[in-house]
C-alpha cells in the first residue's frame, strides 16, 4: 500500500511541476547557468569579451561588456562563468537527450521528484516505517521552497537531490562497503553543483560505515568529481581552489555579525513556510526518538551544518532565500517523523490523543506549506521568466538585432538569446556617461536601454541621468528607451510616465 501511495505521489508531483516549469532564463542565476552550459558544450569555458575590441575600449573598461553571470577571466580581455560547473553539466547532459529548448528545463523538476523518492528511502534506511517515510515525502512535497526552486533552472533542488543520494548510499555502506564509493561520488557531485555542500562532510561521518575501507572507497568515489572541479577552476579562474565567487564579492557577505539576524530570518521563514512546530520537532527528535543515537546525531548535524554555514552569510529578508537550506531540510522532516514514531510506540490509555496530536502536526505542516504555495502563487513562478525571451523577441522587432543596449538584468538573457550587445549601466557613474557615449555613438548607430521597473529608477538617478531618453514602449514590465540629445538640466530622464516619441 505504501509503495503504491509513494508511486502516486511521485507521479502527481511530476505532473504538477513539469508542465509549469520555466522554459526560459533571465536575470543573473538562470541565464548564467544556461550560458555556462552552452559554453561547456562548445568546449569554451573562458571567452573573449568580444565587444571590448570591436568597440575600441581599453581593458580597464572591460566590465562594461561583461553580462550577468560572468566575471573577468584569467587572461586580459576574457570573461569566465561565475557559477559552479555542476548544474551546467547536468544541463549539457539533458540537452544532449532532449535538446536545448527542453533539456535544461526538466532538470530541476525531475530532481524535485527524485528527492521525494530518496527521502523515503533514507527514512527506511534509518529504521522508520513505510508510513513515516511516506509522510516525510508528503511533507517535503508540500514545502513551498521545494516547489519554488523545482520550477526554475537553478541549483538548489539538484544539490538537495545529490545530498540525499549521498546520505542514502552512506547509510547503505554500513551493510555493504561498496556503497561508500557511490556515497563519495554523490557527495562530490553535490559539491560540483553547490560548493557549500562540502560542509555536509560532518554528517557523512555519522552516516558512513566507520571502517577504513569504507572511507577509502568514499574518497575513491569522489575523486572523479574532484578532478572535474579542479580542472574547471584552473581553466576558468586560474587556480584549482579558486571560484567565480572570488571576484563577484560573494565572499564578503560572510561575517559573524550576520549570525543573529540570520538566525531570526531562518527561524521566522522556516516556521512561516513549514509551521512553527517543525524546528522544535527537529530538535526534540534529535534528542530522543525511535532511531539510533548515531542516526539522531546524523539528523542534527545534517541540517545543523547547512544552517551554521548560512548563518554566517548575509541574510535576505525574503521567504524564498530559505532555498539555501534546502539540502538540509530533509533532516528536519526525518527527525520529526522519528519523534512521532517514538510517541506512538508507547502504549498508554491516552494513545489516541497522541495519534490525534501527531496527525494534527502533520496536517499543520502540510497545510502551512499549501497556504504559502497559494498565497505566493508559487506554481506560477515558471511563467515569470518568460518575460526575458518575450522581451528580447519584442525588442528585436523594434530595433536592430546588433544594437548597443544599456542593460543590467537583461544582460545575461541577451547573451542567452543571441541579441544585441549589452552595456552594463551599473558599471559606471554619471560623470563617465558623456565619455562612454562619445565612444559608442556613431551616425546611424543610436544607443538604447532595456530595463525592468526598479532599474529605471536607479539608472535615472545614477549613471544614465545625464542623457535624454525617448520611451519606445513596454513589453509587460520591461521598457525600451532610445538615447536622444544631451539632457538640459533639470529635465527628468527615464521616467516611467514618459511619452512615446
Secondary structure, DSSP 8 states (H G I E B T S, - for coil): -HHHHHHHHHHHHHHHHHHHS-----TTHHHHHHHHHHHHHTT-SEEE-HHHHHTT--GGGGGGG--TTEEE-SSTTEEEESS-HHHHHHHHHHHHHH-TTTHHHHHHHHHHHHHHHHHHHHHHHTT--HHHHHHHHHHHHT-HHHHHHHTSSSSHHHHHHHHHHHHHHHHHTTT-TTHHHHHHHHHHHHHHH-GGGGGGHHHHHHHS-SSHHHHHHHHHHHHHHHHHHHHHHHHHHSSTT--THHHHTGGGGB-TTHHHHHHHHHHHHHHHHH-THHHHHHHHHHHS-SS-HHHHHHHHHHHHHHHHHHHTB---SSGGGGGGGHHHHHHHHHHHHHHHHHHHHS--TTHHHHHHHHHHHHHHHHHHHHHHHHHTTGGGHHHHTHHHHHHHHHHHHHS-TT-EEEESTTHHHHHHTT-SEEEEGGGS-GGGHHHHHHHH-BTTB-EEEEE-HHHHHHHHHTTTTTEEEEEEEEETTEEEEEEEEE--TT---S-TT--B-
